[in-house]
Amino acid sequence: MLRKILSVIAVGAALALGAPAAHAGNDYPPPPPSSETLAGSVVAAECVGDVPWIRYDVIRTDPSGTATTDAATLVLSRGANTVEIPLGTLVDDRLSGRVLWPGAAVDAAGAATGWPGYAGQDGQWLPTDGNFAWTRGAITATVKAGSELSVPLSYPPASAACAGPKVSGAAAGIGSGLAVTGGALPLAAAGAGLALIAVGGIVVLVRRRRPAR
């Protein structure tokens, strides 16, 4: 009996001594960075009213005060193509806002009047290799504000809110019509073909239902 009591006491003492040691490791936060960093900064693409934007939140941690500039930029690259987009000036190591995607344009009312990879010609929006078309592919993005940080970024996927160029009166020199390819003639021809097929089917049914003479 005495042996069992001593065993219980020993187990309890071991648990009591071990508990603080296990908890002590959670009492200390990770050490702050010792040098300048942009870790925590976020960059994302979004569409608003069919206009592609780049929204950003740049956060700089500079414990030693070694930053040489407060100007923030975003650099997009793909192969030999590179474009540097000014974002603004950090205030208290922070900067948030949005900028147009390269190649995009808006009018005074904020309506879209241009899209990367498209050009207005003869009343239509036509695809082009110019106007930052390369930014629609696989790109690399880097935020710079003294130090640098690579961030994931890609052109907004096609959707009802960001379907690409739409012809409107807001686009200078662009009238109504199809955006890229096709036209009214192919659609009319397809409709006429369907109509002929329907008429042919009706004639066959009528002939089959006539009684034999």
C-alpha positions in Angstrom: 0.0 0.0 0.0 2.8 2.4 0.9 4.5 1.6 -2.4 1.4 2.6 -4.4 1.1 5.9 -2.5 4.7 6.7 -3.2 4.2 5.9 -6.9 1.3 8.3 -7.2 3.2 11.0 -5.4 6.2 10.6 -7.8 4.0 10.8 -10.9 2.2 13.9 -9.6 5.5 15.6 -8.9 6.9 14.8 -12.3 3.8 16.3 -14.0 3.9 19.4 -11.8 7.6 19.9 -12.6 7.2 19.2 -16.3 4.2 21.5 -16.9 6.0 24.8 -16.5 8.8 23.7 -18.7 6.4 22.9 -21.5 4.5 26.2 -21.1 7.6 28.3 -20.9 8.4 27.9 -24.6 5.2 29.8 -25.5 5.9 32.8 -23.4 8.4 34.3 -25.7 7.4 35.9 -29.1 9.6 35.5 -32.1 12.4 38.0 -32.2 11.8 41.1 -34.3 13.7 41.4 -37.6 17.1 42.9 -37.2 17.2 44.5 -40.6 14.9 46.4 -43.0 12.1 44.2 -44.5 8.8 44.5 -46.4 7.5 41.3 -45.1 3.7 41.5 -44.7 3.2 43.7 -47.7 0.3 42.6 -50.0 -0.4 43.2 -53.7 -3.4 41.9 -55.5 -5.3 42.4 -58.8 -9.0 43.3 -58.9 -11.6 44.4 -61.4 -14.0 47.3 -60.6 -16.5 48.2 -63.3 -14.6 46.3 -65.9 -11.4 48.2 -65.0 -8.3 46.2 -64.0 -6.6 47.6 -60.9 -3.6 46.7 -58.7 -4.4 47.2 -55.0 -1.4 47.3 -52.6 -0.6 47.6 -48.9 3.1 48.2 -48.4 4.4 47.6 -44.9 8.0 48.3 -44.0 9.8 47.3 -40.8 13.1 49.2 -40.3 14.3 48.7 -36.7 17.8 50.1 -37.4 16.7 53.0 -39.5 18.7 52.0 -42.5 16.1 52.7 -45.2 17.5 55.0 -47.9 14.1 56.0 -49.5 10.4 56.2 -48.7 9.4 55.9 -52.4 7.6 52.7 -53.1 7.4 51.1 -56.6 6.1 47.9 -58.1 8.1 46.2 -60.8 6.5 43.7 -63.3 8.7 41.6 -65.4 8.5 38.8 -68.0 11.5 37.8 -69.9 13.0 41.0 -71.5 9.9 43.0 -70.7 9.8 45.2 -67.5 7.6 48.0 -66.3 8.1 50.0 -63.1 4.9 51.4 -61.5 5.3 54.2 -59.0 3.1 53.6 -55.9 3.7 56.7 -53.8 5.6 57.6 -50.6 5.5 55.7 -47.4 4.3 57.5 -44.3 5.4 56.0 -41.0 6.5 53.0 -43.0 3.1 52.3 -44.5 1.4 52.9 -47.9 -1.9 51.7 -49.2 -3.9 52.4 -52.4 -4.4 51.2 -56.0 -3.1 51.9 -59.5 -4.3 51.0 -62.9 -3.0 47.8 -64.5 -0.4 48.8 -67.1 -2.2 49.3 -70.5 -5.5 50.0 -68.8 -7.2 53.4 -69.1 -10.2 55.2 -67.7 -12.1 58.4 -68.6 -12.9 61.3 -66.3 -16.0 59.3 -65.0 -13.9 56.2 -64.2 -15.2 54.2 -67.1 -12.8 51.8 -68.9 -11.4 53.1 -72.1 -8.4 50.8 -72.6 -7.2 47.3 -71.8 -3.7 45.7 -71.9 -3.2 43.7 -75.1 -6.0 45.5 -77.1 -6.1 48.5 -79.4 -9.0 50.4 -81.0 -9.1 50.2 -84.8 -11.8 50.8 -87.3 -14.6 50.8 -84.8 -13.4 47.6 -83.1 -11.2 46.5 -80.2 -8.5 44.2 -81.7 -5.9 42.1 -79.9 -2.4 43.4 -80.2 1.1 42.4 -79.1 1.6 45.9 -77.8 0.0 47.9 -75.0 1.5 45.7 -72.3 -0.1 42.5 -73.6 2.8 40.6 -72.0 1.4 41.4 -68.5 -1.5 39.1 -69.1 0.8 36.1 -69.0 3.1 34.6 -66.3 4.8 37.6 -64.7 7.0 38.2 -61.7 6.2 41.1 -59.4 8.5 42.9 -56.9 7.7 45.6 -54.4 10.6 48.0 -53.8 10.9 50.6 -51.0 14.5 50.5 -49.9 14.5 46.7 -49.6 12.6 44.4 -52.0 9.9 41.7 -51.7 8.6 39.3 -54.4 4.8 39.1 -54.4 2.4 36.8 -56.3 0.4 38.7 -58.9 -1.4 37.9 -62.1 -3.9 39.6 -64.4 -7.5 39.3 -63.2 -9.2 36.2 -64.8 -12.0 36.9 -67.3 -15.4 37.2 -65.6 -18.6 39.1 -65.9 -17.0 41.9 -64.0 -13.7 41.8 -66.0 -14.5 40.4 -69.4 -12.1 42.6 -71.3 -12.7 45.4 -73.9 -16.3 46.4 -74.4 -17.2 48.8 -77.1 -18.8 51.9 -75.7 -19.2 55.6 -76.4 -16.6 56.3 -73.7 -13.9 54.8 -75.8 -12.5 57.6 -78.0 -13.1 56.9 -81.7 -14.7 53.5 -81.0 -18.2 52.7 -82.2 -20.5 49.8 -81.6 -19.6 46.3 -82.8 -17.9 43.1 -81.7 -14.8 43.4 -79.6 -12.4 40.9 -81.2 -13.5 38.6 -84.0 -16.7 37.5 -85.7 -19.5 39.8 -86.8 -23.2 40.0 -87.8 -22.7 38.2 -91.1 -21.7 34.8 -89.7 -24.5 35.0 -87.1 -27.0 35.8 -89.8 -25.8 32.9 -91.9 -26.0 30.5 -89.0 -29.6 31.7 -88.3 -30.6 31.2 -92.0 -29.2 27.7 -92.0 -31.2 26.7 -88.9 -34.3 28.1 -90.5 -33.8 26.0 -93.7 -33.3 22.9 -91.6 -36.5 23.5 -89.7 -38.5 24.1 -93.0 -37.1 20.9 -94.4 -38.2 18.9 -91.4 -41.7 20.2 -91.6 -42.0 19.2 -95.3 -40.9 15.7 -94.5 -43.4 15.3 -91.8 -46.3 16.6 -94.0 -45.4 14.1 -96.8 -45.3 11.2 -94.3 -48.7 12.1 -93.0 -50.4 12.2 -96.4 -52.7 9.1 -97.0 -51.6 6.8 -99.8 -53.8 7.0 -103.0 
